[in-house]
Amino acid sequence: MTLLQGAELSQAFDRGASAYDRLTAINPGYHRALRRSARRLALPDLGAGLRLLDLGCGTGSSTAALLRSYPRARITAVDASAGMLAQAAEKRWPSTVRFVHSPVEELSGTGEAGPYDAVFAAYLVRNAADPGAVLDAVHRMLRPGGRLAVHEYALSGRAVHRAVWSAVCGGVVLPLGAVSGGGTALYRHLWRSVLDFDTAGRFTERLARHGFAGARSSPMTRWQHGVVHTFTARRPGGEF
């Protein structure tokens, strides 16, 4: 199948937004894994005085993970899907959290160019038509020494993990997506986009090619082991 991109993908997320939280709630460890990746940013002093950017925030699950780990930071959460942001807006947030409707590639035009002390991107880069352009934009928005954590479905490269992912999609994700009211296109995209995306090793190399220092991958546990990874890196330069 042809993967969804750009406005077509945003519209698919719009259609699936009302059921999205219910579907992710069925995924064992979904929110725990997001919190683990947020902690892997290893920001000091609960984020006091820091500006954080949450790219691809969706319905706010990644934003909540950041907020739990760094309650003293100011968080700007961004997504290209108005429907997903509408779901996020229905939840209660402190005044230190704000939401912006924009594709990451166009974010500078909204006045949100940074610099940011850290960027968190969950399930975003894989969905971009040009992942390299997204990483270049993130690099520009980070201050020197700023930290990046990418939380992503990126397979280990082992056949067993590819099989696990296809089994989960075929047995759980696609059937539930079909009855969720948002249609199957979004969830078929999810399945295929992971199979077609970089392996964990290749994505780590991609980060280095786009100017990030100290790039490394850390796996999740349980069924997500070898399927979901945290990638951490930083923009070279200053220090916290």
Secondary structure, 3 states (H helix, E strand, C coil): CCCCCHHHHHHHHHHHHHHHHHHHHCCCCHHHHHHHHHHCCCCCHHHCCCEEEEECCCCCHHHHHHHHHCCCCEEEEEECCHHHHHHHHCCCCCCCEEEEECCHHHHHHHCCCCCEEEEEEECCHHHCCCHHHHHHHHHHHEEEEEEEEEEEECCCCCHHHHHHHHHHHHHHHHHHHHCCCCCCHHHHHHHHHHHHCCCHHHHHHHHHHCCCEEEEEEECCHHHCCCEEEEEEECCCCCC
